[in-house]
Structure formats: structure tokens, C-alpha cells
Amino acid sequence: MGTDPRQSTGWAQYLSSQGWEIEKIRSRKSEVKVFVRKIPWLGSVVKVQRPPEVPPIEEIDRIAKKHRALFVKLEPFAEPNFELSRLGFELDPNPNLPTKTIVVNLHPTEGELWKNLSQDARQSIRKARNQQLKVDSRRYGAEDFESAQQKFHRLLTETGKRQGFWTGDYSQLRAKTTAFGKDAVIFLALAADQPIAGALVLLAEEMAFYHHAASNQTGQKLFAPYLLTWEIFHYLKNETPIRQLDFEGITDPRFPQTRRWEGFTVFKRKWGGKEVEFPAPHIKYYSPLTKILFRITQL
């Protein structure tokens, strides 16, 4: 797997637009971005998300002290070669990011990718095609990207209400795509020119990330998410240097709260990808009172 988007310049620009400050740590192989959110009168909270390698803890401590951090949340990309528990960190039962995902290798031919799909996925794509659905893509900077983005956000809001998850307002979606620029692509599945399913895909080096997906009830009935996803495969193979697609999260038995993703997980397992498990998140408290309050809220 390549660089996670949470360590990209685009993600840093997006979080900056949402009120986060960016610090940087030079580690052995790379530069790690650290995100700081000030809390008036109290200090700050700090998060280190998917660093290519865990940076020196003394540098994390330095930034925490500089910003009077209540805690630092660390969500590693890979297991560190040292024990975090010996340096004041403990396991965190509440991840902010998906701890398990599915990654599809796009190197094979389209014919080989097709064979790797589940029988149900292939049949669903055929059914969607029989409904005369079409899929359009709009990369940031295209003349009608804003219109496509507005249509996608309406679908996303509807999906969130139906399935009970928070989606954010339009200004947040716009800030995210603006930050990623040409590395943000909106896909829409259309029936009679009406959007019925969509996705926001973010690009980072040779990886693509299936960051947000949405569909209305008509899209569900017409199998639009299947045709949409297959056309995303086609676009990435033929229009970009991308060679892997990360489906951005499935259920993880280590974290019971991810059970609500069962429906997404069933869908994502139909595309012939490999399951990838990330290390569990860790947290380090710099205030005893903060630790006590966290314990109480988890009861």
C-alpha cells in the first residue's frame, strides 16, 4: 500500500480550513504531519493519522507540550518497531479512522478484474446496464464539477439520513475537494439524467481511496452502486496512473462499533480485493483529569 491520504498535502490543507494547525516531524524515512486543534482555555488535542512510520515519541511529546495537549491520538499505518506502552501510550478503544479495509489491485487486465468479482457483483452490473444507466466522472477543475458535487452531496445527505450516519454540510465537502484539487474525482450514476448514486474518490500517488459513497432508493433498486464501482475501476485503469483502490473501511471484530458497517462490508467484499488490518489506535494522556473524564464517558 502507498501513502495514506491523511498524510497528504491535500488532507493537511483540508484540516487547516477546518481550524486545525499543522506541525511536521522529520522521521527516519519521511516527514510526518501532526494535526493540532486548539480548545480555548483548556489547551489542545493532537492526532497523528496513518504516518508511514511512527515518528520519534520525544518529538510527539515536544509538540504536545508546546500546544498544552490534553492527549495525543496515534493511528499507525504499520506496527512500530518499539512498544508504545513503554512510552506512555495505551490502547484506544475508539478509532477515528477505519482499522480494517479492502484494497483492490488494479494491475490485472479488465478481463481479469471482471473474473475476480463475485458472481453477484457481475450479475448486478449486468442488471444495471439493462436499465440503461450511465456513469459520468468529473475531476476537480472541470467546468461542471461544482454542479456534479452539489448533486453528489444531496445523495450523500439522503444516504446519511437513511442509514443513520453523519455526512457534514456542503461547505465541508467543498473544502475537501478544493484542498485535494485535481486529485478529487466525483462519479455519478444516472437514470434518465437523474443522479441515483455517486462517489467521491481521492487520489494519492498510486493509490485511490473510495472516500464517500451514496445512493438513493432508486439507485439501490437499479443496482447503480455496482455499475458505478465498476466504472470507477475502468476510469482509474485508463485515465490515471493509479494501481490500487482502497475501499476505505470494513467491519473489524476488534472494534464492536464497526458492526454498523456490515452492509458496506458485504458490498466491498464482492470486488476481489485483499483485506488489510491496521494496528490498533493508541492514546497518550497529558492530563490526569482528561483520562478520568474519558474513562467516565466510556462507562
Order of alpha helices (4+ residues) and beta strands (2+ residues): alpha-beta-beta-beta-alpha-beta-beta-beta-alpha-alpha-beta-alpha-alpha-beta-beta-beta-alpha-alpha-beta-alpha-beta-beta-alpha
